Structure formats: C-alpha cells, structure tokens
Amino acid sequence: MSKKIKKVDTERIEKAVREILLAVGEDINREGLKRTPERVGRMYAELLGGMRENPKDHLRSIFTENYDEIVLLRDIPFYSICEHHLMPFIGSADVAYVPSGMVLGVSKLARIVDCFARRLQTQEGLTFQIADFIMDSLHPLGVAVVLEASHSCMTIRGIKKPGSSMVTSALRGIFMKDPRTRSEVLSLMHK
C-alpha cells in the first residue's frame, strides 16, 4: 500500500446519519437517537479499520523452517461489510499454504484475514485478496483459501433466506496444479 489512507471523517458520517434518520421519518432529538450518529461514526471507523492497515505489517514473524507439508489454520472467524448494501457478512476462513523454506507465525494468518476483511468488500474479492497476498508475500508452493459466510443483505432483506451461507475458494500454485494436493487440503479443511 503506497498511498496513505486518511482517517475516517466521523463528523461527516454523523451528518449523513442524521439525514438518514430524518429521511426515514425519525425524530433525531428522541432520547434513543440523540447519540446514534456519533455511535455510527465510531462503528464505521472500527468496522472498516482494515482500510488503514497495511497487511505487510503482519509479515514480521516469518521463520526459516525446513517444512514442506500443508500448514492449515481452520475456522478463522471474520466479519466484513458488503460494498453493495453496506451490510455485514460474517463467517469463517480456512487458510492453507505449503511453505518453501519459510513459515509465518500462526496468528499472523488470522491477522491477514482480518486486515482484508475489515474493508468494504465482496466475499469473492476477499477470498482472492487473502490468497494472492500470501502467495506474493511468502512465495509458498501453494495457497488455498476457503471462506464460508452468511450475508445479512440476503438473510434479513431482499430474498430473506436466513440460514443460507456462501462458500468461495481460491487455489494457487500446487493446490491448483496437483489434483492430489488439492484433494488433500480440501479434505483437511472440511473435517
């Protein structure tokens, strides 16, 4: 990330939220709504904090290791905000890679997922961003990322199908090229 992303303009968000409340017919002076614009401003700054975070900061814990089998971190909880409706999607990520002499501290995989998830996003884009970043940064033999999430823009509005979930995957390197390795990692992810 070469460009510097400015701080969230919470005052501007507060003004916009006041306008939304007025547009839906609410009384912005009602006790329960008086501080809502301020809370929403802080909420967006928190939920979209990944926009001001450089994922490369999480590469400081790389270790030389003579290990060439699958490294997998399963069930990493995440939340993101759908860029189409500004509503959350919540799920879990499975991230695997086959090292080529270097391994990453395990918690850093979860931090990388969070860094990309905490942005305005689509699940498909999020899946590819995580896989591509790990592939480009660690230069492993392969990367596999599978995300499963429930999208509130589909479960509580629109078609209203609670309980549905979407699964996306991104396979790179050996996981894309070798059917046996792909089968192995996908079976490990679904235990």
Helices and strands as residue ranges (DSSP letters): H 10-23, G 31-33, H 36-47, G 49-52, G 55-59, E 62-64, E 71-82, E 88-98, E 102-104, H 106-117, E 120-121, H 123-138, E 142-151, H 152-155, E 166-173, H 174-177, H 179-189
